[in-house]
């Protein structure tokens, strides 16, 4: 490995994470990008690996839905695991060179990188031969407790999926499952081991350094190629809360969306949101940030253009007539929250609508 590009992506919807892996994988196989490590955080999800057993999800589907947790089947190895806020998920997209083409060695190297990163916080991570991952055993953990899960996929010696390291994770969500199918061990986190909260960026920095050491590459930190905003415009009428949807012209994709746009140089996301709402509706409206910033790949270009998007809400005033920018949109509709969720094609836009309806409604 000569170069290792580390992408610190923050929040990523699980489906968007799969797409990012796919695109980075295609680009790596064509040698259009160097080895890449995607570091990110998913909303609450349970994922089943190829060897996953449904009975290791110990709570009913309805209860899981009430908690806002989704379930996904994946092509990685391993059983069932949990991803959620406060956990760093790492997806190494590596093309293993001839001298490293050994699956067991690759897993040991992942463990070693995580062990080194933990050591920088004074935590002793350990291996347990029969169970992949990184474990903590000691005064705070008399029985083995997993602090990092590992589940990988390797095709033609190119890697995907990877690891999940508990930093400030809500460990109660692991009670939904038998983690990795191992009943005789528990789970822990950096926060629990240190009895204090640790910022994710500190741990990501330690991971980047450790991966560079273990895999022998010079580390480069990559930022997003573009920053954008999404704006959920809401109004109330006799039937309840309504969401403004704009339909993109055929030349621009032929789908429904909420207000979206690029953050221009020198603008803050809030300034961009106010400007885009005015340009696309004709009204000057105050905007409210929703606390939802996420990353995704724009389009299907083989070399992914990573976008960081910040979500806002705006309350509509006046009648229901909207002044469209006809170069982008050919019609609009005021619809219920449920219908908006059904029409919007992208998970990030749907989540923004859900958050806005709760905050404003």
Secondary structure, DSSP 8 states (H G I E B T S, - for coil): --EEEEEEEEE--HHHHHHHHHHHHHHHHTTSS-EEEEEEE-SSEEEE-TT--GGGB-S-HHHHHHTT-EEEE-SSSSSEEEE-TTEEEEEEE-B--GGG--HHHHHHHHHHHHHHHHHTTT---EEETTEEEEEEEETTEEEEEEEEEEEEEEETTEEEEEEEEESS--GGGGGGB-GGG-TT-EE--HHHHHTS---HHHHHHHHHHHHHHHHT-EEEEE--SEEEEEEEEEEEETTEEEEEEEEE-GGGTS-EE-EEEE--TT--HHHHHHHHHHHHHS----EEEEEEEEEEE-TT-SS--EEEEEEEEEE--S-S-----TTTEEEEEEEEHHHHHHH--SHHHHHHHHHHHHHH-
